[in-house]
Amino acid sequence: MELLHRFKPCALTFATLVLMCGNSFAANPNQQPEDEWKFTLKNAYINRNFDNDALKDTGSWSQAASLFYKSKMHDTPLQIADKPITIGADASVQYAVRLSSDKHVADTVLPFNKETQSQASDFLKYGATLKLGYDKTLLSV
């Protein structure tokens, strides 16, 4: 029970509610979508209690939301040997927030600043990929 007192009741309630509501949503797999969207919620609770007192406990609790977009390949007006060049794009946005207090230990879940000996309270990551296709060849940049 002592472990639950470390976390804020509001954060604990939110995480429990998210877990009860489900952990992922995606487009209907029975349909052939033009574009595919996927939204995922993840909860990470890590508690490492070392027997050696010289090592710091690296436990943490974090929640993340991720949104992924994957487009279908679309024909362009450009053609080589009567075959069209196709184009598409993929993109993602991921956001994580630490629900537990900062223990000033690198736990590999969220970024850790070695100079200030502190862990980030949240983290945002995003990216995109341009896809060019021809016949059975795909170039992703």
MODELLER restraints for C-alpha pairs under 7 A, 6 or more apart:
rsr = mdl.restraints
at = mdl.atoms
rsr.add(forms.Gaussian(group=physical.xy_distance, feature=features.Distance(at['CA:7:A'], at['CA:100:A']), mean=5.64, stdev=0.5))
rsr.add(forms.Gaussian(group=physical.xy_distance, feature=features.Distance(at['CA:11:A'], at['CA:99:A']), mean=6.21, stdev=0.5))
rsr.add(forms.Gaussian(group=physical.xy_distance, feature=features.Distance(at['CA:23:A'], at['CA:40:A']), mean=6.25, stdev=0.5))
rsr.add(forms.Gaussian(group=physical.xy_distance, feature=features.Distance(at['CA:23:A'], at['CA:41:A']), mean=5.22, stdev=0.5))
rsr.add(forms.Gaussian(group=physical.xy_distance, feature=features.Distance(at['CA:23:A'], at['CA:42:A']), mean=6.60, stdev=0.5))
rsr.add(forms.Gaussian(group=physical.xy_distance, feature=features.Distance(at['CA:24:A'], at['CA:39:A']), mean=6.13, stdev=0.5))
rsr.add(forms.Gaussian(group=physical.xy_distance, feature=features.Distance(at['CA:24:A'], at['CA:40:A']), mean=4.46, stdev=0.5))
rsr.add(forms.Gaussian(group=physical.xy_distance, feature=features.Distance(at['CA:24:A'], at['CA:41:A']), mean=5.98, stdev=0.5))
rsr.add(forms.Gaussian(group=physical.xy_distance, feature=features.Distance(at['CA:25:A'], at['CA:38:A']), mean=6.14, stdev=0.5))
rsr.add(forms.Gaussian(group=physical.xy_distance, feature=features.Distance(at['CA:25:A'], at['CA:39:A']), mean=5.33, stdev=0.5))
rsr.add(forms.Gaussian(group=physical.xy_distance, feature=features.Distance(at['CA:25:A'], at['CA:40:A']), mean=6.24, stdev=0.5))
rsr.add(forms.Gaussian(group=physical.xy_distance, feature=features.Distance(at['CA:26:A'], at['CA:37:A']), mean=6.30, stdev=0.5))
rsr.add(forms.Gaussian(group=physical.xy_distance, feature=features.Distance(at['CA:26:A'], at['CA:38:A']), mean=4.52, stdev=0.5))
rsr.add(forms.Gaussian(group=physical.xy_distance, feature=features.Distance(at['CA:26:A'], at['CA:39:A']), mean=6.26, stdev=0.5))
rsr.add(forms.Gaussian(group=physical.xy_distance, feature=features.Distance(at['CA:27:A'], at['CA:36:A']), mean=6.39, stdev=0.5))
rsr.add(forms.Gaussian(group=physical.xy_distance, feature=features.Distance(at['CA:27:A'], at['CA:37:A']), mean=6.20, stdev=0.5))
rsr.add(forms.Gaussian(group=physical.xy_distance, feature=features.Distance(at['CA:27:A'], at['CA:38:A']), mean=6.69, stdev=0.5))
rsr.add(forms.Gaussian(group=physical.xy_distance, feature=features.Distance(at['CA:34:A'], at['CA:71:A']), mean=6.84, stdev=0.5))
rsr.add(forms.Gaussian(group=physical.xy_distance, feature=features.Distance(at['CA:34:A'], at['CA:72:A']), mean=5.69, stdev=0.5))
rsr.add(forms.Gaussian(group=physical.xy_distance, feature=features.Distance(at['CA:35:A'], at['CA:70:A']), mean=5.95, stdev=0.5))
rsr.add(forms.Gaussian(group=physical.xy_distance, feature=features.Distance(at['CA:35:A'], at['CA:71:A']), mean=4.43, stdev=0.5))
rsr.add(forms.Gaussian(group=physical.xy_distance, feature=features.Distance(at['CA:35:A'], at['CA:72:A']), mean=5.53, stdev=0.5))
rsr.add(forms.Gaussian(group=physical.xy_distance, feature=features.Distance(at['CA:36:A'], at['CA:69:A']), mean=5.78, stdev=0.5))
rsr.add(forms.Gaussian(group=physical.xy_distance, feature=features.Distance(at['CA:36:A'], at['CA:70:A']), mean=5.05, stdev=0.5))
rsr.add(forms.Gaussian(group=physical.xy_distance, feature=features.Distance(at['CA:36:A'], at['CA:71:A']), mean=6.13, stdev=0.5))
rsr.add(forms.Gaussian(group=physical.xy_distance, feature=features.Distance(at['CA:37:A'], at['CA:68:A']), mean=5.71, stdev=0.5))
rsr.add(forms.Gaussian(group=physical.xy_distance, feature=features.Distance(at['CA:37:A'], at['CA:69:A']), mean=4.70, stdev=0.5))
rsr.add(forms.Gaussian(group=physical.xy_distance, feature=features.Distance(at['CA:37:A'], at['CA:70:A']), mean=6.51, stdev=0.5))
rsr.add(forms.Gaussian(group=physical.xy_distance, feature=features.Distance(at['CA:38:A'], at['CA:67:A']), mean=5.75, stdev=0.5))
rsr.add(forms.Gaussian(group=physical.xy_distance, feature=features.Distance(at['CA:38:A'], at['CA:68:A']), mean=5.06, stdev=0.5))
rsr.add(forms.Gaussian(group=physical.xy_distance, feature=features.Distance(at['CA:38:A'], at['CA:69:A']), mean=6.57, stdev=0.5))
rsr.add(forms.Gaussian(group=physical.xy_distance, feature=features.Distance(at['CA:39:A'], at['CA:66:A']), mean=5.69, stdev=0.5))
rsr.add(forms.Gaussian(group=physical.xy_distance, feature=features.Distance(at['CA:39:A'], at['CA:67:A']), mean=4.58, stdev=0.5))
rsr.add(forms.Gaussian(group=physical.xy_distance, feature=features.Distance(at['CA:39:A'], at['CA:68:A']), mean=6.45, stdev=0.5))
rsr.add(forms.Gaussian(group=physical.xy_distance, feature=features.Distance(at['CA:40:A'], at['CA:65:A']), mean=5.77, stdev=0.5))
rsr.add(forms.Gaussian(group=physical.xy_distance, feature=features.Distance(at['CA:40:A'], at['CA:66:A']), mean=5.16, stdev=0.5))
rsr.add(forms.Gaussian(group=physical.xy_distance, feature=features.Distance(at['CA:40:A'], at['CA:67:A']), mean=6.56, stdev=0.5))
rsr.add(forms.Gaussian(group=physical.xy_distance, feature=features.Distance(at['CA:41:A'], at['CA:64:A']), mean=5.68, stdev=0.5))
rsr.add(forms.Gaussian(group=physical.xy_distance, feature=features.Distance(at['CA:41:A'], at['CA:65:A']), mean=4.58, stdev=0.5))
rsr.add(forms.Gaussian(group=physical.xy_distance, feature=features.Distance(at['CA:41:A'], at['CA:66:A']), mean=6.46, stdev=0.5))
rsr.add(forms.Gaussian(group=physical.xy_distance, feature=features.Distance(at['CA:42:A'], at['CA:63:A']), mean=5.80, stdev=0.5))
rsr.add(forms.Gaussian(group=physical.xy_distance, feature=features.Distance(at['CA:42:A'], at['CA:64:A']), mean=5.09, stdev=0.5))
rsr.add(forms.Gaussian(group=physical.xy_distance, feature=features.Distance(at['CA:42:A'], at['CA:65:A']), mean=6.46, stdev=0.5))
rsr.add(forms.Gaussian(group=physical.xy_distance, feature=features.Distance(at['CA:43:A'], at['CA:62:A']), mean=5.97, stdev=0.5))
rsr.add(forms.Gaussian(group=physical.xy_distance, feature=features.Distance(at['CA:43:A'], at['CA:63:A']), mean=4.55, stdev=0.5))
rsr.add(forms.Gaussian(group=physical.xy_distance, feature=features.Distance(at['CA:43:A'], at['CA:64:A']), mean=6.38, stdev=0.5))
rsr.add(forms.Gaussian(group=physical.xy_distance, feature=features.Distance(at['CA:44:A'], at['CA:61:A']), mean=5.65, stdev=0.5))
rsr.add(forms.Gaussian(group=physical.xy_distance, feature=features.Distance(at['CA:44:A'], at['CA:62:A']), mean=5.24, stdev=0.5))
rsr.add(forms.Gaussian(group=physical.xy_distance, feature=features.Distance(at['CA:44:A'], at['CA:63:A']), mean=6.29, stdev=0.5))
rsr.add(forms.Gaussian(group=physical.xy_distance, feature=features.Distance(at['CA:45:A'], at['CA:60:A']), mean=5.91, stdev=0.5))
rsr.add(forms.Gaussian(group=physical.xy_distance, feature=features.Distance(at['CA:45:A'], at['CA:61:A']), mean=4.34, stdev=0.5))
rsr.add(forms.Gaussian(group=physical.xy_distance, feature=features.Distance(at['CA:45:A'], at['CA:62:A']), mean=6.51, stdev=0.5))
rsr.add(forms.Gaussian(group=physical.xy_distance, feature=features.Distance(at['CA:46:A'], at['CA:59:A']), mean=4.95, stdev=0.5))
rsr.add(forms.Gaussian(group=physical.xy_distance, feature=features.Distance(at['CA:46:A'], at['CA:60:A']), mean=5.26, stdev=0.5))
rsr.add(forms.Gaussian(group=physical.xy_distance, feature=features.Distance(at['CA:46:A'], at['CA:61:A']), mean=6.25, stdev=0.5))
rsr.add(forms.Gaussian(group=physical.xy_distance, feature=features.Distance(at['CA:47:A'], at['CA:58:A']), mean=6.72, stdev=0.5))
rsr.add(forms.Gaussian(group=physical.xy_distance, feature=features.Distance(at['CA:47:A'], at['CA:59:A']), mean=3.93, stdev=0.5))
rsr.add(forms.Gaussian(group=physical.xy_distance, feature=features.Distance(at['CA:47:A'], at['CA:60:A']), mean=6.41, stdev=0.5))
rsr.add(forms.Gaussian(group=physical.xy_distance, feature=features.Distance(at['CA:48:A'], at['CA:57:A']), mean=5.79, stdev=0.5))
rsr.add(forms.Gaussian(group=physical.xy_distance, feature=features.Distance(at['CA:48:A'], at['CA:58:A']), mean=5.77, stdev=0.5))
rsr.add(forms.Gaussian(group=physical.xy_distance, feature=features.Distance(at['CA:48:A'], at['CA:59:A']), mean=5.35, stdev=0.5))
rsr.add(forms.Gaussian(group=physical.xy_distance, feature=features.Distance(at['CA:49:A'], at['CA:57:A']), mean=5.48, stdev=0.5))
rsr.add(forms.Gaussian(group=physical.xy_distance, feature=features.Distance(at['CA:50:A'], at['CA:57:A']), mean=6.58, stdev=0.5))
rsr.add(forms.Gaussian(group=physical.xy_distance, feature=features.Distance(at['CA:58:A'], at['CA:105:A']), mean=5.97, stdev=0.5))
rsr.add(forms.Gaussian(group=physical.xy_distance, feature=features.Distance(at['CA:58:A'], at['CA:106:A']), mean=7.00, stdev=0.5))
rsr.add(forms.Gaussian(group=physical.xy_distance, feature=features.Distance(at['CA:58:A'], at['CA:107:A']), mean=5.41, stdev=0.5))
rsr.add(forms.Gaussian(group=physical.xy_distance, feature=features.Distance(at['CA:60:A'], at['CA:100:A']), mean=5.81, stdev=0.5))
rsr.add(forms.Gaussian(group=physical.xy_distance, feature=features.Distance(at['CA:61:A'], at['CA:98:A']), mean=6.05, stdev=0.5))
rsr.add(forms.Gaussian(group=physical.xy_distance, feature=features.Distance(at['CA:61:A'], at['CA:99:A']), mean=5.41, stdev=0.5))
rsr.add(forms.Gaussian(group=physical.xy_distance, feature=features.Distance(at['CA:61:A'], at['CA:100:A']), mean=5.22, stdev=0.5))
rsr.add(forms.Gaussian(group=physical.xy_distance, feature=features.Distance(at['CA:62:A'], at['CA:96:A']), mean=6.79, stdev=0.5))
rsr.add(forms.Gaussian(group=physical.xy_distance, feature=features.Distance(at['CA:62:A'], at['CA:97:A']), mean=5.60, stdev=0.5))
rsr.add(forms.Gaussian(group=physical.xy_distance, feature=features.Distance(at['CA:62:A'], at['CA:98:A']), mean=4.25, stdev=0.5))
rsr.add(forms.Gaussian(group=physical.xy_distance, feature=features.Distance(at['CA:62:A'], at['CA:99:A']), mean=5.12, stdev=0.5))
rsr.add(forms.Gaussian(group=physical.xy_distance, feature=features.Distance(at['CA:63:A'], at['CA:96:A']), mean=5.61, stdev=0.5))
rsr.add(forms.Gaussian(group=physical.xy_distance, feature=features.Distance(at['CA:63:A'], at['CA:97:A']), mean=5.51, stdev=0.5))
rsr.add(forms.Gaussian(group=physical.xy_distance, feature=features.Distance(at['CA:63:A'], at['CA:98:A']), mean=6.52, stdev=0.5))
rsr.add(forms.Gaussian(group=physical.xy_distance, feature=features.Distance(at['CA:63:A'], at['CA:99:A']), mean=7.00, stdev=0.5))
rsr.add(forms.Gaussian(group=physical.xy_distance, feature=features.Distance(at['CA:64:A'], at['CA:95:A']), mean=5.53, stdev=0.5))
rsr.add(forms.Gaussian(group=physical.xy_distance, feature=features.Distance(at['CA:64:A'], at['CA:96:A']), mean=4.03, stdev=0.5))
rsr.add(forms.Gaussian(group=physical.xy_distance, feature=features.Distance(at['CA:64:A'], at['CA:97:A']), mean=6.35, stdev=0.5))
rsr.add(forms.Gaussian(group=physical.xy_distance, feature=features.Distance(at['CA:65:A'], at['CA:94:A']), mean=5.88, stdev=0.5))
rsr.add(forms.Gaussian(group=physical.xy_distance, feature=features.Distance(at['CA:65:A'], at['CA:95:A']), mean=5.40, stdev=0.5))
rsr.add(forms.Gaussian(group=physical.xy_distance, feature=features.Distance(at['CA:65:A'], at['CA:96:A']), mean=6.43, stdev=0.5))
rsr.add(forms.Gaussian(group=physical.xy_distance, feature=features.Distance(at['CA:66:A'], at['CA:93:A']), mean=5.76, stdev=0.5))
rsr.add(forms.Gaussian(group=physical.xy_distance, feature=features.Distance(at['CA:66:A'], at['CA:94:A']), mean=4.27, stdev=0.5))
rsr.add(forms.Gaussian(group=physical.xy_distance, feature=features.Distance(at['CA:66:A'], at['CA:95:A']), mean=6.35, stdev=0.5))
rsr.add(forms.Gaussian(group=physical.xy_distance, feature=features.Distance(at['CA:67:A'], at['CA:92:A']), mean=5.62, stdev=0.5))
rsr.add(forms.Gaussian(group=physical.xy_distance, feature=features.Distance(at['CA:67:A'], at['CA:93:A']), mean=5.29, stdev=0.5))
rsr.add(forms.Gaussian(group=physical.xy_distance, feature=features.Distance(at['CA:67:A'], at['CA:94:A']), mean=6.38, stdev=0.5))
rsr.add(forms.Gaussian(group=physical.xy_distance, feature=features.Distance(at['CA:68:A'], at['CA:91:A']), mean=5.95, stdev=0.5))
rsr.add(forms.Gaussian(group=physical.xy_distance, feature=features.Distance(at['CA:68:A'], at['CA:92:A']), mean=4.42, stdev=0.5))
rsr.add(forms.Gaussian(group=physical.xy_distance, feature=features.Distance(at['CA:68:A'], at['CA:93:A']), mean=6.64, stdev=0.5))
rsr.add(forms.Gaussian(group=physical.xy_distance, feature=features.Distance(at['CA:69:A'], at['CA:90:A']), mean=5.48, stdev=0.5))
rsr.add(forms.Gaussian(group=physical.xy_distance, feature=features.Distance(at['CA:69:A'], at['CA:91:A']), mean=5.08, stdev=0.5))
rsr.add(forms.Gaussian(group=physical.xy_distance, feature=features.Distance(at['CA:69:A'], at['CA:92:A']), mean=6.12, stdev=0.5))
rsr.add(forms.Gaussian(group=physical.xy_distance, feature=features.Distance(at['CA:70:A'], at['CA:89:A']), mean=6.37, stdev=0.5))
rsr.add(forms.Gaussian(group=physical.xy_distance, feature=features.Distance(at['CA:70:A'], at['CA:90:A']), mean=4.50, stdev=0.5))
rsr.add(forms.Gaussian(group=physical.xy_distance, feature=features.Distance(at['CA:70:A'], at['CA:91:A']), mean=6.66, stdev=0.5))
rsr.add(forms.Gaussian(group=physical.xy_distance, feature=features.Distance(at['CA:71:A'], at['CA:88:A']), mean=5.63, stdev=0.5))
rsr.add(forms.Gaussian(group=physical.xy_distance, feature=features.Distance(at['CA:71:A'], at['CA:89:A']), mean=5.49, stdev=0.5))
rsr.add(forms.Gaussian(group=physical.xy_distance, feature=features.Distance(at['CA:71:A'], at['CA:90:A']), mean=6.12, stdev=0.5))
rsr.add(forms.Gaussian(group=physical.xy_distance, feature=features.Distance(at['CA:72:A'], at['CA:88:A']), mean=6.13, stdev=0.5))
rsr.add(forms.Gaussian(group=physical.xy_distance, feature=features.Distance(at['CA:73:A'], at['CA:86:A']), mean=5.76, stdev=0.5))
rsr.add(forms.Gaussian(group=physical.xy_distance, feature=features.Distance(at['CA:73:A'], at['CA:87:A']), mean=5.33, stdev=0.5))
rsr.add(forms.Gaussian(group=physical.xy_distance, feature=features.Distance(at['CA:73:A'], at['CA:88:A']), mean=4.73, stdev=0.5))
rsr.add(forms.Gaussian(group=physical.xy_distance, feature=features.Distance(at['CA:74:A'], at['CA:86:A']), mean=5.17, stdev=0.5))
rsr.add(forms.Gaussian(group=physical.xy_distance, feature=features.Distance(at['CA:74:A'], at['CA:87:A']), mean=5.29, stdev=0.5))
rsr.add(forms.Gaussian(group=physical.xy_distance, feature=features.Distance(at['CA:74:A'], at['CA:88:A']), mean=6.25, stdev=0.5))
rsr.add(forms.Gaussian(group=physical.xy_distance, feature=features.Distance(at['CA:75:A'], at['CA:84:A']), mean=5.95, stdev=0.5))
rsr.add(forms.Gaussian(group=physical.xy_distance, feature=features.Distance(at['CA:75:A'], at['CA:85:A']), mean=6.10, stdev=0.5))
rsr.add(forms.Gaussian(group=physical.xy_distance, feature=features.Distance(at['CA:75:A'], at['CA:86:A']), mean=4.40, stdev=0.5))
rsr.add(forms.Gaussian(group=physical.xy_distance, feature=features.Distance(at['CA:75:A'], at['CA:87:A']), mean=6.53, stdev=0.5))
rsr.add(forms.Gaussian(group=physical.xy_distance, feature=features.Distance(at['CA:76:A'], at['CA:84:A']), mean=6.29, stdev=0.5))
rsr.add(forms.Gaussian(group=physical.xy_distance, feature=features.Distance(at['CA:76:A'], at['CA:85:A']), mean=5.71, stdev=0.5))
rsr.add(forms.Gaussian(group=physical.xy_distance, feature=features.Distance(at['CA:76:A'], at['CA:86:A']), mean=5.56, stdev=0.5))
rsr.add(forms.Gaussian(group=physical.xy_distance, feature=features.Distance(at['CA:76:A'], at['CA:87:A']), mean=6.89, stdev=0.5))
rsr.add(forms.Gaussian(group=physical.xy_distance, feature=features.Distance(at['CA:77:A'], at['CA:84:A']), mean=6.89, stdev=0.5))
rsr.add(forms.Gaussian(group=physical.xy_distance, feature=features.Distance(at['CA:78:A'], at['CA:84:A']), mean=5.86, stdev=0.5))
rsr.add(forms.Gaussian(group=physical.xy_distance, feature=features.Distance(at['CA:78:A'], at['CA:85:A']), mean=5.76, stdev=0.5))
rsr.add(forms.Gaussian(group=physical.xy_distance, feature=features.Distance(at['CA:79:A'], at['CA:85:A']), mean=5.74, stdev=0.5))
rsr.add(forms.Gaussian(group=physical.xy_distance, feature=features.Distance(at['CA:83:A'], at['CA:135:A']), mean=6.69, stdev=0.5))
rsr.add(forms.Gaussian(group=physical.xy_distance, feature=features.Distance(at['CA:84:A'], at['CA:134:A']), mean=6.66, stdev=0.5))
rsr.add(forms.Gaussian(group=physical.xy_distance, feature=features.Distance(at['CA:85:A'], at['CA:133:A']), mean=5.67, stdev=0.5))
rsr.add(forms.Gaussian(group=physical.xy_distance, feature=features.Distance(at['CA:85:A'], at['CA:134:A']), mean=4.91, stdev=0.5))
rsr.add(forms.Gaussian(group=physical.xy_distance, feature=features.Distance(at['CA:86:A'], at['CA:132:A']), mean=5.68, stdev=0.5))
rsr.add(forms.Gaussian(group=physical.xy_distance, feature=features.Distance(at['CA:86:A'], at['CA:133:A']), mean=4.76, stdev=0.5))
rsr.add(forms.Gaussian(group=physical.xy_distance, feature=features.Distance(at['CA:86:A'], at['CA:134:A']), mean=6.23, stdev=0.5))
rsr.add(forms.Gaussian(group=physical.xy_distance, feature=features.Distance(at['CA:87:A'], at['CA:131:A']), mean=5.58, stdev=0.5))
rsr.add(forms.Gaussian(group=physical.xy_distance, feature=features.Distance(at['CA:87:A'], at['CA:132:A']), mean=4.66, stdev=0.5))
rsr.add(forms.Gaussian(group=physical.xy_distance, feature=features.Distance(at['CA:87:A'], at['CA:133:A']), mean=6.17, stdev=0.5))
rsr.add(forms.Gaussian(group=physical.xy_distance, feature=features.Distance(at['CA:88:A'], at['CA:130:A']), mean=6.15, stdev=0.5))
rsr.add(forms.Gaussian(group=physical.xy_distance, feature=features.Distance(at['CA:88:A'], at['CA:131:A']), mean=4.87, stdev=0.5))
rsr.add(forms.Gaussian(group=physical.xy_distance, feature=features.Distance(at['CA:88:A'], at['CA:132:A']), mean=6.53, stdev=0.5))
rsr.add(forms.Gaussian(group=physical.xy_distance, feature=features.Distance(at['CA:89:A'], at['CA:129:A']), mean=5.54, stdev=0.5))
rsr.add(forms.Gaussian(group=physical.xy_distance, feature=features.Distance(at['CA:89:A'], at['CA:130:A']), mean=4.65, stdev=0.5))
rsr.add(forms.Gaussian(group=physical.xy_distance, feature=features.Distance(at['CA:89:A'], at['CA:131:A']), mean=5.52, stdev=0.5))
rsr.add(forms.Gaussian(group=physical.xy_distance, feature=features.Distance(at['CA:90:A'], at['CA:128:A']), mean=5.56, stdev=0.5))
rsr.add(forms.Gaussian(group=physical.xy_distance, feature=features.Distance(at['CA:90:A'], at['CA:129:A']), mean=4.99, stdev=0.5))
rsr.add(forms.Gaussian(group=physical.xy_distance, feature=features.Distance(at['CA:90:A'], at['CA:130:A']), mean=6.64, stdev=0.5))
rsr.add(forms.Gaussian(group=physical.xy_distance, feature=features.Distance(at['CA:91:A'], at['CA:127:A']), mean=5.64, stdev=0.5))
rsr.add(forms.Gaussian(group=physical.xy_distance, feature=features.Distance(at['CA:91:A'], at['CA:128:A']), mean=4.14, stdev=0.5))
rsr.add(forms.Gaussian(group=physical.xy_distance, feature=features.Distance(at['CA:91:A'], at['CA:129:A']), mean=6.23, stdev=0.5))
rsr.add(forms.Gaussian(group=physical.xy_distance, feature=features.Distance(at['CA:92:A'], at['CA:126:A']), mean=5.46, stdev=0.5))
rsr.add(forms.Gaussian(group=physical.xy_distance, feature=features.Distance(at['CA:92:A'], at['CA:127:A']), mean=5.43, stdev=0.5))
rsr.add(forms.Gaussian(group=physical.xy_distance, feature=features.Distance(at['CA:92:A'], at['CA:128:A']), mean=6.44, stdev=0.5))
rsr.add(forms.Gaussian(group=physical.xy_distance, feature=features.Distance(at['CA:93:A'], at['CA:125:A']), mean=5.88, stdev=0.5))
rsr.add(forms.Gaussian(group=physical.xy_distance, feature=features.Distance(at['CA:93:A'], at['CA:126:A']), mean=4.34, stdev=0.5))
rsr.add(forms.Gaussian(group=physical.xy_distance, feature=features.Distance(at['CA:93:A'], at['CA:127:A']), mean=6.74, stdev=0.5))
rsr.add(forms.Gaussian(group=physical.xy_distance, feature=features.Distance(at['CA:94:A'], at['CA:124:A']), mean=5.81, stdev=0.5))
rsr.add(forms.Gaussian(group=physical.xy_distance, feature=features.Distance(at['CA:94:A'], at['CA:125:A']), mean=5.12, stdev=0.5))
rsr.add(forms.Gaussian(group=physical.xy_distance, feature=features.Distance(at['CA:94:A'], at['CA:126:A']), mean=6.15, stdev=0.5))
rsr.add(forms.Gaussian(group=physical.xy_distance, feature=features.Distance(at['CA:95:A'], at['CA:123:A']), mean=5.69, stdev=0.5))
rsr.add(forms.Gaussian(group=physical.xy_distance, feature=features.Distance(at['CA:95:A'], at['CA:124:A']), mean=4.55, stdev=0.5))
rsr.add(forms.Gaussian(group=physical.xy_distance, feature=features.Distance(at['CA:95:A'], at['CA:125:A']), mean=6.41, stdev=0.5))
rsr.add(forms.Gaussian(group=physical.xy_distance, feature=features.Distance(at['CA:96:A'], at['CA:122:A']), mean=5.45, stdev=0.5))
rsr.add(forms.Gaussian(group=physical.xy_distance, feature=features.Distance(at['CA:96:A'], at['CA:123:A']), mean=5.23, stdev=0.5))
rsr.add(forms.Gaussian(group=physical.xy_distance, feature=features.Distance(at['CA:96:A'], at['CA:124:A']), mean=6.64, stdev=0.5))
rsr.add(forms.Gaussian(group=physical.xy_distance, feature=features.Distance(at['CA:97:A'], at['CA:121:A']), mean=5.91, stdev=0.5))
rsr.add(forms.Gaussian(group=physical.xy_distance, feature=features.Distance(at['CA:97:A'], at['CA:122:A']), mean=4.14, stdev=0.5))
rsr.add(forms.Gaussian(group=physical.xy_distance, feature=features.Distance(at['CA:97:A'], at['CA:123:A']), mean=6.50, stdev=0.5))
rsr.add(forms.Gaussian(group=physical.xy_distance, feature=features.Distance(at['CA:98:A'], at['CA:121:A']), mean=5.21, stdev=0.5))
rsr.add(forms.Gaussian(group=physical.xy_distance, feature=features.Distance(at['CA:98:A'], at['CA:122:A']), mean=5.93, stdev=0.5))
rsr.add(forms.Gaussian(group=physical.xy_distance, feature=features.Distance(at['CA:102:A'], at['CA:118:A']), mean=6.83, stdev=0.5))
rsr.add(forms.Gaussian(group=physical.xy_distance, feature=features.Distance(at['CA:102:A'], at['CA:119:A']), mean=6.14, stdev=0.5))
rsr.add(forms.Gaussian(group=physical.xy_distance, feature=features.Distance(at['CA:104:A'], at['CA:117:A']), mean=5.31, stdev=0.5))
rsr.add(forms.Gaussian(group=physical.xy_distance, feature=features.Distance(at['CA:104:A'], at['CA:118:A']), mean=4.74, stdev=0.5))
rsr.add(forms.Gaussian(group=physical.xy_distance, feature=features.Distance(at['CA:104:A'], at['CA:119:A']), mean=6.21, stdev=0.5))
rsr.add(forms.Gaussian(group=physical.xy_distance, feature=features.Distance(at['CA:106:A'], at['CA:112:A']), mean=5.52, stdev=0.5))
rsr.add(forms.Gaussian(group=physical.xy_distance, feature=features.Distance(at['CA:106:A'], at['CA:119:A']), mean=6.88, stdev=0.5))
rsr.add(forms.Gaussian(group=physical.xy_distance, feature=features.Distance(at['CA:110:A'], at['CA:119:A']), mean=6.68, stdev=0.5))
rsr.add(forms.Gaussian(group=physical.xy_distance, feature=features.Distance(at['CA:110:A'], at['CA:120:A']), mean=6.23, stdev=0.5))
rsr.add(forms.Gaussian(group=physical.xy_distance, feature=features.Distance(at['CA:110:A'], at['CA:123:A']), mean=6.86, stdev=0.5))
rsr.add(forms.Gaussian(group=physical.xy_distance, feature=features.Distance(at['CA:111:A'], at['CA:119:A']), mean=5.94, stdev=0.5))
rsr.add(forms.Gaussian(group=physical.xy_distance, feature=features.Distance(at['CA:111:A'], at['CA:120:A']), mean=5.65, stdev=0.5))
rsr.add(forms.Gaussian(group=physical.xy_distance, feature=features.Distance(at['CA:112:A'], at['CA:118:A']), mean=5.88, stdev=0.5))
rsr.add(forms.Gaussian(group=physical.xy_distance, feature=features.Distance(at['CA:112:A'], at['CA:119:A']), mean=4.33, stdev=0.5))
rsr.add(forms.Gaussian(group=physical.xy_distance, feature=features.Distance(at['CA:112:A'], at['CA:120:A']), mean=6.21, stdev=0.5))
rsr.add(forms.Gaussian(group=physical.xy_distance, feature=features.Distance(at['CA:113:A'], at['CA:119:A']), mean=6.18, stdev=0.5))
rsr.add(forms.Gaussian(group=physical.xy_distance, feature=features.Distance(at['CA:129:A'], at['CA:140:A']), mean=6.33, stdev=0.5))
rsr.add(forms.Gaussian(group=physical.xy_distance, feature=features.Distance(at['CA:129:A'], at['CA:141:A']), mean=5.52, stdev=0.5))
rsr.add(forms.Gaussian(group=physical.xy_distance, feature=features.Distance(at['CA:130:A'], at['CA:140:A']), mean=5.72, stdev=0.5))
rsr.add(forms.Gaussian(group=physical.xy_distance, feature=features.Distance(at['CA:130:A'], at['CA:141:A']), mean=5.21, stdev=0.5))
rsr.add(forms.Gaussian(group=physical.xy_distance, feature=features.Distance(at['CA:131:A'], at['CA:138:A']), mean=6.78, stdev=0.5))
rsr.add(forms.Gaussian(group=physical.xy_distance, feature=features.Distance(at['CA:131:A'], at['CA:139:A']), mean=5.67, stdev=0.5))
rsr.add(forms.Gaussian(group=physical.xy_distance, feature=features.Distance(at['CA:131:A'], at['CA:140:A']), mean=4.51, stdev=0.5))
rsr.add(forms.Gaussian(group=physical.xy_distance, feature=features.Distance(at['CA:131:A'], at['CA:141:A']), mean=6.44, stdev=0.5))
rsr.add(forms.Gaussian(group=physical.xy_distance, feature=features.Distance(at['CA:132:A'], at['CA:138:A']), mean=5.82, stdev=0.5))
rsr.add(forms.Gaussian(group=physical.xy_distance, feature=features.Distance(at['CA:132:A'], at['CA:139:A']), mean=5.13, stdev=0.5))
rsr.add(forms.Gaussian(group=physical.xy_distance, feature=features.Distance(at['CA:132:A'], at['CA:140:A']), mean=6.47, stdev=0.5))
rsr.add(forms.Gaussian(group=physical.xy_distance, feature=features.Distance(at['CA:133:A'], at['CA:139:A']), mean=6.13, stdev=0.5))
